[in-house]
Amino acid sequence: MSNASLQEQVESAAARFEAAGIESALVDAELLACHLLDCSRGELQSKIILGATMDSAARASFETLVGRRAAREPLQHITGKAYFRSLELRVGLGVFVPRPETEGVAQLAIDALRLTATEEPIAIDLGTGSGAIALAMATEVSNAKIYAVEKSPEAMVFTSANFARYGGDNATLIQGDLADAFQELNGRASVVVSNPPYIPNRMIPRDLEVRNFDPELALYGGDDGMDVIHLVSDSARRLLHSGGTLIIEHAEIQSQQVCQLLLASGWRQVRAHKDLTMRDRAVSAIK
Ligand SMILES: C[S@@+](CC[C@H](N)C(=O)[O-])C[C@H]1O[C@@H](n2cnc3c(N)ncnc32)[C@H](O)[C@@H]1O
């Protein structure tokens, strides 16, 4: 069979994605072609302008990738990679794919860490998933000591690989429950940060990528979505020294609920934070 134009292949994949209800259809088609051809998006554009073609073997491989994405498998599961701040994290089935809005939550934690007067401040990430927030702190605040806990053994396969790549000697990862992890650090941490599962059990997400591919343990937080947020607040009170900072990511509609919970639990300076699209997505508080 003759070669087919790369541009046609990408456009036809984009049309298929659009028909499957994928909003970022053209970008996803380009990123899958980049993954197959091991090139950047800029390089892909040059290839397209120069009239590059795909032989039948490449077309068959591309067809397999496109079929998976059209079935709404997350792009990051297909490529095996998710980008978070300066990190390229390994992800796949069993681990939560880190989201862009969590980069802002990591920034709050990094800012709080940089403001501490301590030489080697301790920060703890509760429910670390791929390790996104913990490894952002470890790589961007090199004088800090970072600790992270994850409960899911399936997720830990990816977390461990990401810690091996980026963790250095200032990052410690354990498998366990955030409710009782790191007793040896009680009263010593400067920052506790968490993006916990917070979706109410009955609110099944509409996005098929989330509903069918993100782990349940990463998504659902009990009847009102607040179960794990309660645990995070309790653990953070145990782990932080007086004056230490807690940062919690939550759903857009939960800001008031989380603020009230924290105020009722004795936290001071409880503040809501917006993401880049001006939605309330995180709360910080001081012990
Ligand atoms: C929404 S995901 C966030 C993952 C990562 N921090 C991020 O921002 O991309 C929540 C994570 O908490 C973990 N988790 C849920 N309950 C936990 C518990 N009781 N103890 C430890 N980890 C827990 C889940 O397995 C999941 O990896």
The ligand as a Gaussian input file, in Angstrom:
#p B3LYP/6-31G(d) Opt

LIG

0 1
 C       -7.054000      13.066000      43.745000
 S       -5.719000      11.939000      43.877000
 C       -4.359000      13.094000      43.924000
 C       -3.039000      12.491000      43.584000
 C       -1.880000      13.524000      43.528000
 N       -1.662000      14.117000      44.836000
 C       -2.198000      14.598000      42.516000
 O       -2.497000      15.729000      42.939000
 O       -2.138000      14.332000      41.295000
 C       -5.846000      11.363000      45.574000
 C       -4.798000      10.344000      45.969000
 O       -4.981000      10.006000      47.355000
 C       -4.824000       8.602000      47.517000
 N       -5.535000       8.226000      48.747000
 C       -6.883000       8.159000      48.952000
 N       -7.159000       7.832000      50.232000
 C       -5.955000       7.695000      50.859000
 C       -5.577000       7.370000      52.195000
 N       -6.499000       7.118000      53.128000
 N       -4.269000       7.326000      52.490000
 C       -3.325000       7.586000      51.539000
 N       -3.620000       7.891000      50.257000
 C       -4.925000       7.956000      49.914000
 C       -5.400000       8.033000      46.247000
 O       -4.990000       6.717000      46.013000
 C       -4.884000       9.037000      45.214000
 O       -3.616000       8.677000      44.738000

